[in-house]
Amino acid sequence: MKRTRGTYETFIRPLLFSLDPETAHRFTIELLRVASRFDPALRLLRSCQRPSKPKTLFDLTFPNPIGLAAGLDKNGVALPAWAALGFGFIEIGTVTAKAQPGNPEPRIFRLPKQQALINRLGFNNDGADAIAERLRKLRESGRWPTVPVGINIGKSKVTPLEQAADDYLYSLRLLHDFADYITLNVSSPNTPGLRDLQEPQKLVELLRAINNESGVATKPVLIKISPDLSLIELEAILNVCAENRVAGVVATNTTVDHSSIPPALDEQGGLSGAPLREKASTLVREIVAKSAIPVIASGGIYDAESAREKFQAGAQLIQLYTGLVYRGPRLLREIVKEL
Ligand SMILES: Cc1cc2nc3c(=O)[nH]c(=O)nc-3n(C[C@H](O)[C@H](O)[C@H](O)COP(=O)(O)O)c2cc1C
C-alpha cells in the first residue's frame, strides 16, 4: 500500500536524524516532558487524535489497543503527552531497583534502510525510588493520564542473578500502586544473564516471590519474552505462566539474531524494527496456538498492515517503538483508522 509522508517524516525526522540517536531521543523526551506540564501544549497534541476504538482486557478499559512500548519513556517523565498523542496505553520503564547509567555511549544505532534500530542501552534509568516519587507528584498534580499505565520492571545490573527476585520486589513495592499492570522484563539482551530468568525454574521462583507479595496480587502481572526462544523453551514458559497466575505475555523484546543486517552496519545489542516483524508475529501465533493467555504484541510494527498482522496472529493489544522513530505519531493514527 502506498504511504504518504506527513509533517514528521518530511520535516521533523530529518532534523532529529541530523543528531546522534541518543541526543535525538533525549531532545524528544525533553519536549514531551515540558509539554506534559502545559494544558495548551497537551491540547495541541490532542488535536490530531482519532476517534476511540475501546478494548477491555485485564479488567481495564483501553481507549484503543495501541500502546507505547517500554524503553521510550524509561523514567516516566511524559505520561500526559503520550496520552494526548493518542496512545491507548503507556508502558514506562524498564525501571530497576537501583538507579544506573547503562552501558557506555554510543549505544543506539539507526539502520534507516532496514527501518531498524540496534540498542545496547543496558537499562539506563533513574531507579525505582526516584521514579515512584515522580509518579506520586504527577498523581498529586491531577495530570495523571486516563489511559492504562503499565510499569515494566527489570533487574539492576549489579544485583547477582540469584538475588533477582528481591531486586524486582523492591521496585514492585514502590511502584505497584501507580501501575494498572506490571510487566516483568526477563528478555532484554543488554543486561548480562537477564534472559536466563526465562528458564522455567528461575521464572517460577521469580513469579512465586511476586505472587506472595501482598497488594501486588490485585494487579495483572505480565512477562515480556524474547523472540529468540525455541519452541520448547516457549512451551515451558507458557506452562509456568498458566501455573503461576501470569495475566499476559508481551511478545516480543528485541532480537540478538542479526542475520538480516549487513556485517558492515552491525553492532552488538538488540535489533528492533522491520527485521523483527516476522519473528515476533510467528511467536505471537505460536503462543495463541498453544495457550489462552492474552498477548500484547511488539516488534516491527511500522504501518497499518504490519499492525493488522499482529492482530490477525491473535494479539489483543500492540505496542510501538521503532516504527514511531521512523514514522512519528502519524503511525498511531494510521493504525487506529484501519482498525
Ligand atoms: C532504544 C530501545 C530501548 C528499549 N528499551 C527497552 C526497555 O527498557 N525495556 C523493554 O522491555 N523493552 C525495551 N525495548 C524494546 C521495545 O519495547 C520493543 O519491545 C522492541 O523494540 C520491539 O518493538 P519495535 O520493533 O516496535 O521497536 C527497547 C527498544 C529500543 C529500540
The ligand as a Gaussian input file, in Angstrom:
#p B3LYP/6-31G(d) Opt

LIG

0 1
 C       16.252000       2.071000      22.121000
 C       15.370000       0.999000      22.676000
 C       15.271000       0.818000      24.055000
 C       14.455000      -0.171000      24.592000
 N       14.364000      -0.315000      25.941000
 C       13.529000      -1.253000      26.459000
 C       13.377000      -1.386000      27.863000
 O       13.945000      -0.642000      28.657000
 N       12.567000      -2.381000      28.318000
 C       11.883000      -3.224000      27.490000
 O       11.137000      -4.092000      27.963000
 N       11.998000      -3.111000      26.145000
 C       12.797000      -2.145000      25.617000
 N       12.916000      -2.031000      24.271000
 C       12.170000      -2.978000      23.403000
 C       10.859000      -2.365000      22.903000
 O        9.978000      -2.118000      23.962000
 C       10.172000      -3.301000      21.891000
 O        9.730000      -4.450000      22.576000
 C       11.096000      -3.740000      20.765000
 O       11.882000      -2.657000      20.317000
 C       10.310000      -4.301000      19.571000
 O        9.393000      -3.368000      19.071000
 P        9.724000      -2.392000      17.808000
 O       10.197000      -3.253000      16.686000
 O        8.414000      -1.695000      17.539000
 O       10.766000      -1.441000      18.274000
 C       13.725000      -1.031000      23.717000
 C       13.829000      -0.852000      22.338000
 C       14.631000       0.154000      21.815000
 C       14.704000       0.316000      20.317000

